[in-house]
């Protein structure tokens, strides 16, 4: 607990602060720099559009301190935490391929197979009442499998139906480690009295342990992929990202390896959480679900490969994904350090101020979206049922903005469209009750995930 607020409900705490104190709120915590929260659309837009060459996102300090203690593994803080020219050089070298729409389009057939394998795995895991008991775990396997396809250019079998108990054990270890990592980031970033900076507290030990365990698990996958690359020298389209990182100039092998591990880590939780949010909203809105099903079946028969053309011809699918990003993004705010003084919401903020742009809370504000609490994909389609509604689409920024925007956006977006399409084609979904969420640096579903999957055919 911090005062009246609890860290695992920080998203609701910020909602409460907006309600109590207005569109701009300054927080001061002992031992930490002051942070200013922005809830107003105009102020957020001003920060988002600032024409920065090297935008500064406040680093996750615990990661910076840890990496500095491991020069055998890291020569820099990584893309997520580096700043200035060093950040720009890493970003340019390591993310060029991942961000190229053509590269991501070439992954489509492979990602569609990942989506089909996911649907087939959850079908097999249902109990007699069509409930999938370990969905939270399976979506982490999905995150790992899709990230491995993207970044290593190979499938690793995390979604195989006949998993051994060793595979299950590995999946559970991975899930636990990723959760511990994010919770330690949250506690070090938002908690009071950052003692971990001076003595190795429990938070720091937890972070270190999670980081090292994660590195060891993923490192083995990377080493296998490197070995295969030496043995075959083949370059399939699906290996494009892997090859671009391997052959990146000016980087040590250890930097390439840690970048690959960072990319995989970035995708595992975010992808799984967002998929659960998508499935939840579709399951809770039967009319949306049927409309989506009709759109998808008119485009492509169930079981046939989904093409790029199919995705382009599915406006309702796109609207459902956008509406989920609006109402329940996994990254609820975007952080920046101001590079020059700015007038925001009537206050003068000096250069160097840390600001949190609360896009999600602004998206839930009636001033920006009419019937903000309702899940209405139609608002994205200029449907007449939403005529005259307030609509501020630029506030929907689940992947951030500007030059520091998430490099995984195109990939994630494509993967989520495919997954949702496959799930809606294969199942009629229902959800018992209301999905709870908690804040673990990201917004994550709080289990159990009570999703029921009825076969369509
Ligand atoms: C649902 C999935 C994802 C969400 C919601 C998400 C969200 C975000 C957000 C909000 C940021 C901060 C952007 C900013 O400050 O403007 C970010 C940064 C980043 N993301 Fe993602 N992300 C996702 C998936 C991925 C994937 C799959 C990858 C790997 C390819 C990835 C790699 C990164 C990296 C490396 C950064 C740091 C970029 C930089 O500082 O230059 N993310 N992400």
Boltz pocket constraint, residues with backbone or C-beta under 6 A from the ligand:
constraints:
  - pocket:
      binder: B
      contacts: [[A, 57], [A, 79], [A, 80], [A, 81], [A, 91], [A, 98], [A, 262], [A, 263], [A, 264], [A, 266], [A, 267], [A, 270], [A, 271], [A, 274], [A, 330], [A, 331], [A, 333], [A, 334], [A, 335], [A, 397], [A, 398], [A, 399], [A, 400], [A, 401], [A, 402], [A, 403], [A, 404], [A, 405], [A, 406], [A, 407], [A, 408], [A, 409], [A, 411], [A, 412]]
      max_distance: 6.0
